[in-house]
Amino acid sequence: MGNKLTFVRKMTSLLTAGVLLGGAAFAGENAKVKELVASKYYNTLISKGLVAEYRDDGSSGFNLLPQTVYSSAINQTQVVKEAKNFPYTYEGLYLLSKKELLAKGTSGKTEITIQDVADTVRSISKMQGMKYYSTTKKKECVLYEKTYMIAGPKDKTKIADQNTGNADGQISYCLQDDNSFGINTYKLSYRQNEDTLWCNFSIMDKMGLGPFKAIYPGKMIINILVIDCGDDLLLYLCTDTDSIKFPGIRGQITDSMSSRMDAVYKWFITQF
């Protein structure tokens, strides 16, 4: 049976009030956010700054996905689940105050635009050294020893971040050396309009521990969706996987993927 987690789930230790940006500061209404987010999640999002859940029952659809012009295309990125495999989907919605992002940041900016977001999400090399909580080692570790864009799907030559100009329609590729899973490559697909940035990561090779490869090409995607909502940014993070069943894979996938989404969130809020 699938496990659904909300803000007060067992991962609260990873997403503590001290880490969340703003927390109870989001007591005020945001009309645009209210239009985008399902009504049953809105009050929690406003009061806590976060709504998150996961499921491992293989059910289709992204439950927390905001209603945007890209929602239909994002739904189409769902990984096909095989009956014999272990499915896992994590979704998180985060409401981020621009004022607080700028106050805590070091960029010197006085405002945040969707172009700033597009530049940030394409700055793959800046993910190098980002931290995550390892549930295996019971401590915070560096997630990516190295991470950078590469020349193409078959060419792993390191290139500079392609992070200038409008991102709409951009296709890029990257390499990431993961602390647990080793080196993997991804296809990055971007869409951008006047108030929204969407990036989709799709794995291009096998992922696992040593010789045990649980995730095959195309069997893991990550969606990063950011919407400019005036005083706030609405951030949606999602990872969707379908892994080969090995002993212990359920706990490893659940803990690893949730921790990595938390790491992406923590990284994102420090980039302004």
C-alpha positions as semicolon CSV with decimal commas, in nm:
position;residue;x (nm);y (nm);z (nm)
1;M;0,000;0,000;0,000
2;G;0,129;0,346;-0,087
3;N;0,258;0,569;0,190
4;K;0,144;0,931;0,184
5;L;0,342;1,186;0,377
6;T;0,247;1,544;0,458
7;F;0,447;1,813;0,635
8;V;0,429;1,629;0,968
9;R;0,573;1,305;0,832
10;K;0,882;1,108;0,932
11;M;1,104;1,330;0,715
12;T;1,040;1,629;0,941
13;S;1,391;1,575;1,075
14;L;1,522;1,668;0,729
15;L;1,284;1,957;0,670
16;T;1,306;2,128;1,008
17;A;1,160;2,467;1,090
18;G;1,514;2,599;1,110
19;V;1,581;2,502;0,750
20;L;1,254;2,611;0,598
21;L;1,266;2,963;0,470
22;G;1,014;3,180;0,642
23;G;0,798;2,912;0,804
24;A;0,508;3,080;0,980
25;A;0,579;3,404;0,796
26;F;0,347;3,279;0,523
27;A;0,029;3,356;0,715
28;G;-0,089;3,606;0,453
29;E;-0,298;3,524;0,150
30;N;-0,146;3,502;-0,197
31;A;-0,417;3,518;-0,462
32;K;-0,201;3,382;-0,742
33;V;-0,080;3,086;-0,535
34;K;-0,441;3,012;-0,443
35;E;-0,528;2,989;-0,811
36;L;-0,240;2,750;-0,885
37;V;-0,250;2,511;-0,589
38;A;-0,521;2,254;-0,510
39;S;-0,745;2,391;-0,233
40;K;-0,675;2,100;0,004
41;Y;-0,304;2,192;0,012
42;Y;-0,330;2,570;0,014
43;N;-0,378;2,639;0,387
44;T;-0,088;2,414;0,487
45;L;0,134;2,572;0,224
46;I;0,052;2,923;0,345
47;S;0,099;2,841;0,714
48;K;0,399;2,608;0,693
49;G;0,569;2,710;0,368
50;L;0,578;2,344;0,257
51;V;0,357;2,056;0,156
52;A;0,527;1,728;0,068
53;E;0,428;1,368;0,010
54;Y;0,550;1,049;-0,146
55;R;0,389;0,732;-0,271
56;D;0,517;0,392;-0,372
57;D;0,200;0,231;-0,505
58;G;0,268;0,308;-0,873
59;S;-0,038;0,531;-0,908
60;S;-0,032;0,784;-1,188
61;G;-0,048;1,160;-1,177
62;F;0,140;1,428;-0,986
63;N;-0,086;1,527;-0,698
64;L;0,084;1,851;-0,589
65;L;0,160;1,986;-0,936
66;P;0,045;2,350;-0,967
67;Q;-0,186;2,439;-1,254
68;T;0,034;2,610;-1,511
69;V;0,068;2,619;-1,887
70;Y;0,327;2,341;-1,853
71;S;0,125;2,107;-1,630
72;S;0,008;1,881;-1,912
73;A;0,364;1,844;-2,045
74;I;0,497;1,778;-1,693
75;N;0,240;1,503;-1,641
76;Q;0,365;1,342;-1,959
77;T;0,714;1,307;-1,807
78;Q;0,591;1,044;-1,561
79;V;0,804;0,732;-1,564
80;V;0,633;0,419;-1,693
81;K;0,599;0,177;-1,400
82;E;0,662;-0,196;-1,453
83;A;0,461;-0,442;-1,244
84;K;0,772;-0,627;-1,126
85;N;0,960;-0,311;-1,023
86;F;0,953;-0,075;-0,722
87;P;0,785;0,260;-0,805
88;Y;0,852;0,577;-0,610
89;T;0,728;0,934;-0,651
90;Y;0,816;1,232;-0,432
91;E;0,653;1,574;-0,462
92;G;0,718;1,891;-0,267
93;L;0,559;2,238;-0,286
94;Y;0,752;2,526;-0,128
95;L;0,640;2,886;-0,085
96;L;0,942;3,115;-0,074
97;S;0,939;3,482;0,019
98;K;1,149;3,683;-0,227
99;K;1,227;3,934;0,046
100;E;1,369;3,663;0,270
101;L;1,559;3,497;-0,015
102;L;1,731;3,827;-0,091
103;A;1,796;3,903;0,276
104;K;1,967;3,567;0,327
105;G;2,146;3,571;-0,009
106;T;2,480;3,715;-0,113
107;S;2,406;3,812;-0,473
108;G;2,345;4,180;-0,396
109;K;2,025;4,169;-0,603
110;T;1,730;4,382;-0,502
111;E;1,469;4,176;-0,688
112;I;1,417;3,825;-0,824
113;T;1,279;3,775;-1,173
114;I;1,195;3,457;-1,359
115;Q;1,510;3,519;-1,564
116;D;1,713;3,507;-1,242
117;V;1,547;3,174;-1,169
118;A;1,626;3,046;-1,519
119;D;1,991;3,145;-1,480
120;T;2,005;2,973;-1,140
121;V;1,845;2,644;-1,242
122;R;2,084;2,620;-1,540
123;S;2,390;2,683;-1,321
124;I;2,463;2,312;-1,287
125;S;2,826;2,365;-1,181
126;K;2,708;2,557;-0,874
127;M;2,553;2,236;-0,742
128;Q;2,903;2,103;-0,681
129;G;2,960;2,065;-0,308
130;M;2,590;2,089;-0,217
131;K;2,503;1,900;0,100
132;Y;2,246;1,634;0,183
133;Y;2,163;1,425;0,487
134;S;2,279;1,064;0,443
135;T;2,038;0,835;0,625
136;T;2,295;0,556;0,591
137;K;2,585;0,749;0,746
138;K;2,355;0,947;0,977
139;K;2,525;1,274;0,896
140;E;2,538;1,554;0,642
141;C;2,758;1,477;0,340
142;V;2,854;1,637;0,009
143;L;2,604;1,516;-0,251
144;Y;2,797;1,593;-0,571
145;E;3,177;1,581;-0,573
146;K;3,155;1,718;-0,925
147;T;2,872;1,830;-1,147
148;Y;2,879;2,017;-1,478
149;M;2,723;2,043;-1,820
150;I;2,868;1,822;-2,093
151;A;2,892;1,863;-2,469
152;G;2,626;1,607;-2,559
153;P;2,458;1,275;-2,482
154;K;2,759;1,081;-2,613
155;D;3,027;1,339;-2,539
156;K;3,118;1,386;-2,171
157;T;3,352;1,676;-2,240
158;K;3,300;1,939;-1,970
159;I;3,153;2,268;-2,093
160;A;3,054;2,592;-1,923
161;D;2,702;2,628;-1,784
162;Q;2,463;2,726;-2,061
163;N;2,278;2,969;-1,836
164;T;2,227;3,293;-2,025
165;G;1,934;3,421;-2,227
166;N;1,585;3,278;-2,237
167;A;1,577;2,908;-2,148
168;D;1,265;2,820;-2,347
169;G;1,329;2,513;-2,561
170;Q;1,685;2,464;-2,438
171;I;1,819;2,108;-2,431
172;S;2,140;2,048;-2,239
173;Y;2,324;1,755;-2,082
174;C;2,508;1,718;-1,755
175;L;2,726;1,482;-1,555
176;Q;2,692;1,442;-1,179
177;D;2,920;1,241;-0,951
178;D;2,684;1,136;-0,673
179;N;2,819;1,049;-0,328
180;S;2,622;0,722;-0,318
181;F;2,546;0,633;-0,678
182;G;2,859;0,742;-0,862
183;I;2,871;0,911;-1,202
184;N;2,552;0,955;-1,402
185;T;2,449;1,168;-1,697
186;Y;2,121;1,347;-1,759
187;K;1,929;1,516;-2,036
188;L;1,803;1,859;-1,927
189;S;1,496;2,008;-2,096
190;Y;1,387;2,365;-2,019
191;R;1,075;2,573;-2,079
192;Q;1,031;2,938;-1,981
193;N;0,768;3,207;-2,018
194;E;0,706;3,544;-1,855
195;D;0,649;3,404;-1,505
196;T;0,739;3,033;-1,506
197;L;1,053;2,820;-1,540
198;W;1,040;2,442;-1,580
199;C;1,335;2,205;-1,596
200;N;1,316;1,830;-1,648
201;F;1,612;1,601;-1,568
202;S;1,599;1,254;-1,729
203;I;1,865;0,994;-1,647
204;M;2,050;0,858;-1,950
205;D;2,237;0,563;-1,797
206;K;2,208;0,304;-1,521
207;M;2,219;0,413;-1,157
208;G;2,295;0,204;-0,850
209;L;2,548;0,099;-0,592
210;G;2,855;-0,071;-0,739
211;P;2,749;-0,358;-0,967
212;F;2,386;-0,341;-0,851
213;K;2,206;-0,110;-1,092
214;A;1,849;-0,048;-0,981
215;I;1,751;0,243;-1,208
216;Y;1,779;0,217;-1,585
217;P;1,792;0,490;-1,853
218;G;1,471;0,691;-1,857
219;K;1,351;0,536;-1,532
220;M;1,417;0,842;-1,317
221;I;1,313;1,199;-1,380
222;I;1,331;1,516;-1,174
223;N;1,103;1,813;-1,238
224;I;1,184;2,160;-1,108
225;L;0,904;2,411;-1,160
226;V;0,924;2,771;-1,035
227;I;0,645;3,026;-1,065
228;D;0,677;3,397;-0,992
229;C;0,385;3,483;-0,765
230;G;0,459;3,848;-0,695
231;D;0,613;3,870;-0,349
232;D;0,677;3,494;-0,343
233;L;0,818;3,214;-0,554
234;L;0,624;2,889;-0,573
235;L;0,872;2,603;-0,608
236;Y;0,760;2,252;-0,709
237;L;1,008;1,963;-0,689
238;C;0,931;1,613;-0,804
239;T;1,130;1,294;-0,856
240;D;0,969;0,992;-1,018
241;T;1,143;0,653;-1,041
242;D;1,084;0,290;-1,127
243;S;1,364;0,070;-0,996
244;I;1,460;-0,293;-1,024
245;K;1,375;-0,479;-0,704
246;F;1,671;-0,572;-0,488
247;P;1,667;-0,660;-0,116
248;G;1,640;-0,335;0,079
249;I;1,570;-0,123;-0,230
250;R;1,245;0,017;-0,087
251;G;1,410;0,191;0,206
252;Q;1,713;0,299;0,006
253;I;1,516;0,460;-0,275
254;T;1,271;0,626;-0,036
255;D;1,540;0,776;0,186
256;S;1,787;0,863;-0,093
257;M;1,544;1,036;-0,328
258;S;1,369;1,231;-0,051
259;S;1,705;1,348;0,087
260;R;1,815;1,458;-0,260
261;M;1,501;1,665;-0,314
262;D;1,564;1,829;0,023
263;A;1,921;1,903;-0,091
264;V;1,798;2,065;-0,414
265;Y;1,559;2,281;-0,214
266;K;1,832;2,392;0,030
267;W;2,064;2,467;-0,260
268;F;1,802;2,666;-0,450
269;I;1,721;2,902;-0,162
270;T;2,089;3,003;-0,128
271;Q;2,134;3,108;-0,491
272;F;1,991;3,461;-0,470
